[in-house]
């Protein structure tokens, strides 16, 4: 289902290895930025996917 204007979801998941996750995303052409223990991807609709280590 496509997102409607103004609806922005935030999803947080756990990753054991952010560096490996970042390499996989980059290989698939997905831009992600790392900030400490968090890797963040923002899709074209403004939804935020965060990968964290705990």
C-alpha positions as CSV (number, residue, x, y, z in Angstrom):
1,X,0.0,0.0,0.0
2,X,1.5,3.4,-0.9
3,X,2.1,5.9,1.8
4,X,-0.2,8.9,1.9
5,X,1.2,12.4,2.1
6,X,2.2,13.3,5.7
7,X,2.3,9.7,6.9
8,X,5.9,8.8,8.0
9,X,6.6,5.5,9.7
10,X,9.6,4.8,11.9
11,X,10.8,1.3,12.1
12,X,13.7,0.2,14.3
13,X,15.4,-3.2,14.1
14,X,18.4,-4.7,15.6
15,X,21.6,-5.7,13.7
16,X,24.6,-7.6,15.0
17,X,26.9,-5.9,12.5
18,X,26.1,-2.4,11.2
19,X,29.2,-2.3,8.9
20,X,28.1,-5.5,7.2
21,X,24.5,-4.2,6.9
22,X,25.8,-0.9,5.4
23,X,27.9,-2.8,2.8
24,X,24.9,-4.9,1.8
25,X,22.7,-1.9,1.5
26,X,25.3,0.0,-0.5
27,X,25.7,-3.0,-2.9
28,X,22.0,-2.8,-3.5
29,X,22.1,0.9,-4.2
30,X,20.4,2.0,-1.0
31,X,21.8,5.1,0.7
32,X,22.2,4.8,4.4
33,X,24.0,7.0,6.9
34,X,25.6,5.8,10.1
35,X,25.5,7.8,13.4
36,X,27.2,5.9,16.2
37,X,25.4,2.7,16.9
38,X,22.6,3.5,14.4
39,X,22.3,3.0,10.6
40,X,19.5,4.9,9.1
41,X,17.7,4.6,5.7
42,X,15.0,7.1,4.6
43,X,12.8,6.0,1.7
44,X,11.3,8.3,-0.9
45,X,8.1,8.6,1.1
46,X,9.9,9.8,4.2
47,X,9.6,6.6,6.1
48,X,12.6,5.9,8.4
49,X,14.2,2.5,8.9
50,X,16.8,2.3,11.7
51,X,19.2,-0.5,12.4
52,X,20.7,-0.5,15.8
53,X,23.2,-2.5,17.8
54,X,22.4,-3.2,21.4
